[in-house]
Amino acid sequence: MADKSLNKTELVAKVAADSGQSQAAVDGVLNAFFAALAETVAADGKVTIPGWLGVERTATAARTGRNPQTGAEIAIAAGHRVKLTAGSKLKAAAK
């Protein structure tokens, strides 16, 4: 089975070809998009693109874990994670 994944460079090239824009312009837009996502999530906001994607920051509670090498209990501090939710159009594309 051939690898069907795209890295950022390939994504930029594909979007540029499909939209008729330059790769530099598309790369600039993608960089601005990712910067806006990071800024909003860092500020405890949520980014929603209806039908496609939802991105938000969630809190994780402090918990006890185990060191897999020694089996000793370790304390895992509370923190944050990023939650991505697929929208209906993205889910339909995956079928």
N, C-alpha and C positions, 0 to 999 in steps of 0.2 A: 504494500500500500504506500503510495506516495505521500510525502509530508504536505499537508494542505494548510499549514499555518503561515501567517504573514508576520514579519517583524516590522518595526516602525518604518524603515527605509522602503520596504516593499509596499506597505500601506500608503505611504506618501506618494510613491510612484503610481499606484493604481488609482488613487483619488485624483491625482493630477491629470492622468490620462482620461479618466471618465468625466471630469468636469471641465477640461480644457484650460485649467489654471496651471501656472508654473509650479514646479516642485518646491521652490523656495517659498511661494505664497502658501501652499498647502502645509508645508512644514511649520511656517509661522503660525498659522491658524491652529494646528494641532498642539503646538507648544503653548499657545495662549489658552486653549481649552483645558489642557492638563494642569496648567498653573491655576486657572480659575477653579477647577475641581479641588485641587489641593488646598487652596486658600479657603474655600467654602467649608470643606470637611474639617479643616483645622480649627475653624471658628464655630464648630458644632452645628453647622448648617447641613442642609440636604439639597442635593442636586437631582432634579427629576426631568427626564426627557420622556414625555408621555408616549407610551407604546414601546419604548426602547430600553430605558435604563433608569435605575434609581441608585444613588450613591449617598451613603450617610455614615457617620461615625457612631459607633456603639461602645458602651462601657463594658469592661469585663471586671468581674469581682475578684478580689484576692482569693487565692485557693492554695491547697496543699497538693504538691506533685511528688513524683518519685524520680530520683536519679536512676536512669536505666542501667548504668554501669555498676552502681553499688547497691541500689535498692533503698538508699537512704531517703527519708522524707525531706523535701525542700519547700520553702515558702515561695510562692509565685505572687508577685505584687499585682495589685489592681492596675488596669491599664485601659487602652482603647484599641479597637480594631475598626477596619473599614468594611462595611457591608454593602455588597453589590446585589441589586435585585433586577432580574431580567423582566422587561415589559412584554406585553402580549405579542407585539410584532417580532421581537427577538425570539420569543418562545416558539412562535409559528414557523420561523425560519429554520429552527433546529429540528423540526419534524422530518 
